[in-house]
Amino acid sequence: EYAAWDQLVVDLQSNKVFMGAVAFVATEDRKTKVNFTQPVAVDSYAFLVSRPKELSRVLLFIQPFTGETWLCIIATILLAGPLLWLVHRVTPFYDHYSHRGKGGYTRLYNCFWYLYGALLQQGGGVMPEADSGRIVIGTWWLVV
């Protein structure tokens, strides 16, 4: 194509021919050498690819993340749950105000359930009253 293009440009510039009707692509470099008219026809191209295989819907809920990401999420819940429980147990706030109850964050599984619910953006029913517990939960909200 380049040899034919070069010959056509030479013929046009030497006035051997007045006009050429050929099927060349009008690139920016070629537009600087000769004048092109408006295209008579424009072709569009499409790529054909095979249809993806149908995925099983059994494990569809784990597809948004990789296995490593799921392990990190589980690890952060397993680390933050005991941290929230420990902070709730050792804070002097509840001893000073006599607010320490038998439920809430005094049970480790409640801490896990709260963090899991916050991960799913469901919110928690009871917030810690102590600032230390609120800092742990606020950090969890920012991380997840």
C-alpha angles and dihedrals in degrees: 000000000000094000091051090046093050092049092049092051091049091050093048095047093047090049091240087131129025098207139002128212107198138136104252128147110247103230124176091252092052092047089063092058103044139008118258125202123222110290116264093212135007119210121210123207130211132193119226117209131171118264112259117254116262109260123222112257092212095086097025093120092065095050098089092070136039122246092257091054092051090050090051092050092050091046093052091050090049090050100040095046096063090039091057091045092049094047090049092050099047100041112110092214096090094045091050095049096032092234099129108124134181096251135043117057094348087086117069096218090056089057090052092048092049093050092046090050091049089051089057090045092244096128127220131273098220125034121204113259095210118085092229092060091045090053091053092049093044090052090049091053091051094047098048 
